[in-house]
Amino acid sequence: MSVHLNHTIVPARDRDETAAFLVDLLGLEPAPVYGPFRVVSLGNDVSLDVVQAGESIPAQHYAFLVSEEEFDQIWGRIKERGLAYWADPFHREPGRINTNDGGRGLYWSDPNGHNLEIITVPYGGF
């Protein structure tokens, strides 16, 4: 049996705002409610289940593998909305993208301080 990630829980101060932010920037379908979650479905049958978690949210990192075209679209939406972005996970290279492993990547933050990343080539170039 091969093991696949099915879903992960994303804690949020505002479940609906966070799900809408992800859906909007990543260009995804609206996130339906399932129990206490807003389910943000990704293209590889994995979902981010956004849950209301109160004010104290530990920052997490979520990386998304996207096509070159999707990268341009997402980067465009980030710039249109005036969001800060960085070429590195420590936010030391503002307003830049990286070209690691022959692809492109960038980082930005969601409303909860989660570090989001898009890359066009997986780490190691695989």
Disulfide bonds with the S-S distance in Angstrom:
none
